[in-house]
Amino acid sequence: MKIAVLTSGGDAPGMNAAIRAVVRQADALKIEVYGVKRGLQGLVDQEWRPLTSRSVSNIIQRGGTILGTARCQAFLLPAVRAQVARDLRDAGVDGLVVIGGDGSFTAAEVLNRETGIPCAGIPGTIDNDLPGTERTLGYDTALNTAVEAIDRVRDTASAHDRLFLVEVMGRSSGMIALNTAIACGAEAVLYPEDEQSSYEVLVEQLRAGWERGKKSSIVVVAEGDQNGGAFHIGERLHQDYGLDLRVVVLGHVQRGGSPTALDRIYGSQWGAEAVNRLAAGETAFYLGIQGGEMVSIPLARVHDQKPAPPKELALLAQVLSR
Ligand code: F6P
């Protein structure tokens, strides 16, 4: 048997741990592995090479992905996918492991449905927004990076009695924002799934905090928040109230860095399990965690509604910011 592995979409800490586990578990089962460069684009360009246990030495602790990644428009075309399937079959590949987020899984699902290439998914995105799994690779690391950064901001915020707006990643997901806000004791949080969130509510929350004697405040803003992002909100607050505030955009800092132990462990478990299941003939699935147990989820479930941050957590963040 021969399988190919690729990382696709936004990179996430823990992807290297998953690649390593795919290669070494395959080695243990005498399965050959091809590493595909630059995600789906590398499939289109037939840019792949054999990976051995030695070629994945010393990568478990590294962020990013040794295979590289890309967002690939060409894969949207059915003719391109059909050609990819022919190329994979010609190369003797009879299984594909895709490490990525919803866009990558959508591509894998279509490829599998149209061509029958057996596909396995490993959830790799810092956004933690895939249906059916409580965790995705990279989320724990990104969360801890954001928390550490905001703890530092908190020091200077309280030294100057200042308001800070800190923007975290999440174009369409508030998981990082809300959980960072809880962990940092933020005074307010804005994120895309919160229908109640508005500029006026934020102003009220800040005012209530100041009336309770707070001198400094931190507002966590998700990148995709509907109120326009940290810079826009900051400008508005400055114009309306003359506040001497500061804006920090954490951006891609959250995507890099050495994965936490948890992300290395998930990457290792999912990588090995994906190989075991492909070898046993399972196809069109992705792996996840539910109630602490590893689960296999039908790939088609990637089209389900994305999990939103729990409303109780939003309430808790508000109560604890008193
Ligand atoms: O999906 C992961 C993610 O980091 C999102 O949180 C963010 O909105 C997006 O990728 C940024 O993508 P890019 O690196 O292409 O700018």
Residues whose N, C-alpha, C, O or C-beta is under 5 A from the ligand:
A	BS01	F6P	G10 I126 D127 M169 G170 R171
